[in-house]
Amino acid sequence: MLQADIRTQSTNPAKLAGLFKKQFELCKVKPGETIAIVSDLGTRREYIEASFAAAEELGADIYEMCVNAIPTWTSVGVETVGKCKGTLEALMQCDMVLIFHVPLFSSWLKKVMDNGVRIQMIIDAPDDLYALQSPPGLKEALLHAHKLYENTKQVRVTSKAGTDFTYERGEYPVMSQYGFADEPGHFDHWGAGFLHTFPNEGSANGTLYIQPGDIVILPYSRYIQDEIIVEVRDGHIVSIEGGLDATLMREWLEDGKDFPEDRDPFAISHLGWGLNPQARWDSIALYGDSPERNRAATRAFPGNFLFSTGPNTQGGGTRKTRGHYDLPMRGCTIELDGNRIIEDGKVLDPKMIVPRERR
């Protein structure tokens, strides 16, 4: 009789409350603060219970708002809050929101953040919450990288495989995620450790040679199996050539069109790199391709170049397309105004290097 391949969770469920308490302390939760949970029909109940226990330990008030939906990792910009009267207003009065699905590219998120509310997204499996929890020095490394990126005018990305891709920046803000939401109006993803921005409109040009071992983390959660050659002209992808992986990419973006001439799915979206030493490139090989095991790890591993397509409303733009593709690439060299900070996927800037903790 064949048995299913069941990967046993290694984190003791009884330790979740303590893990959440540590996370809340990183988020600077104080006695008397109000925390709102935004859950959905698929949220792990043990996460809600751990949140309640951690908040009580720290003297914070907490409640749950469960939305009538199950937002998926492949659907971005879903407006889960604001349709029911009073929900948006309630969240704007909180000190921190814990959200258990992806709120990025939704209009309500920006309004709540603009009101100074901290947003902590929690969407990964228990083992990853433990393994990827922000190590000492990660915030400082990200803030250093943030400042460099913020002062950069032109970025060039190359690789031995042939990638030669440039873009200009300055129209949109730099956004950093170091794993915890500790500042007013800051959004973060527990387990993350990367930064990104959106290129100036029409400025992205060049060719990307996406190689086997690079990762499609959205929508497919899989390693690239065969080379994809992507041509970018004036901010939009104009051709995608290759085998199966190229076909998957091309047809996913085509499916995101709202009308035949719609080019938004093929626009270049957020671009950046990862720095979390706890994150592993080989997480899919180790733990399987379940998105819950790979949402943070595959975006945040040090030295990856995170390439993406589609929406840009998170940065203040107007594209709301469903044609979003997240593709962390290995082995790239990144130069900021000619200053090489990453070479062949290895971080060079010592202020961006964070020691890895064995957990």
Protein Blocks (a to p, Z undefined) as FASTA:
>chain_A
ZZddddddfbdfklmmmmmmmmmmmnopaehiacdddddfkbcfklmmmmmmmmmmnopa
cddddddbdddfklghiafbhjaghklmmmmmpmbdcdfbdfehiaklmmmmmnopacdd
dfbdfklmmmmoccehklmmmmmmmmmmmmpfbdcdddfklpacdddehjbccdddehia
fbghiacdehiacddddddehkagcdddddehiacfbfnlpadfbdcddddeehiafbdc
ddflmmmmmmmmmmmpcbfklmklmpccdddddfbfkbcfklmmmnopafklmmmmmmmg
ghiacddehjfklnopabfcfbbcddddehiacdeehiafbgghiafblmlpccdddZZ
